Amino acid sequence: MPPGKGSKGPKKTGSKPTPSEPTEDTPAMSTEGPMEDATEEQTEEMPAREARRSVRLKRAADAPPKPGCVIYLGHIPHGFYENEMRGFFSQFGKVNRLRLARCKKTTSSKHYAYLEFAHAEVAPIAAEAMNNYLMFQKILKCHVVPTEDLHPNLFKGADRPFRKKPWKEIERERHNQDRTPAQEAKRLEKLTKREQQRRAKLEAAGIEYDFEGYESKIAPPSKHSTFDD
């Protein structure tokens, strides 16, 4: 019967072809060659490329703001920070740079920020849409910043995270530092003057109260005269 649709046909026998082993006639392929050299060159070029890219990004981040692309955002509620702000305003267009004003001492938000869009057409649309917008019981204030009011260093360092300084450790080290006899005498003089003001206030209020203060720590003047050789 001739083979038709129902016939399966002859079965194929045999194993899968295996790669030929290297012999004297067919030497093995070398893994070393121009491919390895190219990989090494790419590896050497990567740090230089990354360095150039970081310099380019830093220059772009510290560049003066574009006229007509910057908006001011005020009355910002608590919790609406850089990441949330960038994600929210990206619905209007690409946000190039963003600076949220923060306190240097506590790194807390000062509740106003500046945003720069990639295109000048987006800024007035975003400002009009977000002005007097109610967010978390705060009415936002938003407007396009005029060109003459733009500071050239407005976004300088805006791409770097705001780091909190360890003010407590700095003050602790300053308070516990070793002082010279002259510095210690000056410090005791200030503390004694402050204590005298407190005593005067207590006396003026009719309160009879005496306490041992810093005056007792001041060394009395020497009774003997010293002569230098």
C-alpha positions, -999 to +999 in steps of 0.1 A: +000+000+000+015+033-009+021+056+019-008+079+026-020+102+053-026+073+077+008+057+073+035+067+096+064+059+072+096+043+080+112+049+113+144+067+115+171+048+132+204+059+145+218+082+171+223+120+171+255+132+154+282+139+179+308+165+174+340+151+160+369+147+184+401+165+175+425+144+155+458+150+139+440+160+107+414+182+125+431+201+153+410+214+182+396+249+180+415+274+201+396+294+226+423+321+227+424+346+199+408+379+188+377+373+209+396+373+241+415+404+231+383+422+223+368+412+257+399+425+275+397+458+256+360+462+265+368+455+302+395+481+301+372+506+284+343+502+309+358+522+338+367+550+315+333+550+299+316+550+333+338+579+345+329+599+314+292+591+319+293+602+356+311+635+346+285+641+319+256+635+343+271+657+369+275+685+345+239+681+333+227+680+369+246+712+379+237+731+347+216+763+350+178+758+348+160+760+315+138+792+312+101+785+313+105+748+324+107+753+362+077+754+385+074+763+422+054+741+445+045+753+479+024+741+510+037+706+504+022+681+529+042+658+551+051+625+533+051+641+498+088+639+492+112+635+463+102+601+451+065+607+455+068+641+438+087+628+408+063+599+403+032+622+406+044+649+383+057+625+357+021+622+345+024+657+330+058+650+313+094+641+319+109+656+351+145+664+346+155+677+380+138+682+414+149+700+445+129+698+478+140+724+503+152+706+535+165+718+569+202+713+572+200+704+609+171+680+609+168+672+572+131+677+575+111+692+546+106+729+544+074+722+525+083+739+492+102+726+461+112+734+425+107+710+396+122+713+361+104+697+331+121+686+299+097+707+278+086+742+284+050+734+272+045+711+301+053+735+329+023+759+326-001+729+322+012+713+354+012+746+373-024+754+363-036+719+372-019+717+406-025+752+418-050+752+447-050+714+446-061+698+479-037+671+490-037+657+526-056+687+540-030+711+523-039+734+495-009+734+471+004+766+456+020+762+422+032+786+395+058+788+367+090+806+379+099+836+358+132+836+340+145+866+358+139+848+392+158+817+383+191+813+402+219+797+381+227+773+410+191+764+418+195+727+410+232+723+419+236+691+439+200+682+435+209+647+422+228+639+454+209+626+485+205+649+514+226+634+543+219+642+579+248+654+599+254+638+634+249+671+653+247+653+687+281+636+682+296+669+669+283+688+700+294+660+723+329+660+710+330+698+712+318+698+748+342+670+759+372+683+741+404+690+761+408+727+769+438+748+777+439+766+811+431+799+793+401+783+776+389+768+809+392+801+827+372+819+800+345+792+801+342+795+839+340+832+836+310+830+813+293+804+835+299+825+867+284+856+850+253+836+841+250+824+876+252+859+890+223+869+867+202+839+881+210+850+917+199+885+909+166+873+895+159+851+925+167+880+949+144+904+929+116+878+932+120+877+969+133+841+970+160+834+995+179+806+979+217+800+979+235+773+960+271+764+953+279+773+918+308+776+895+324+804+916+337+777+940+356+761+911+376+793+903+410+790+919+417+819+943+446+842+934+480+832+947+491+849+979+528+845+971+545+865+945+565+846+918+595+860+900+608+849+867+645+842+865 
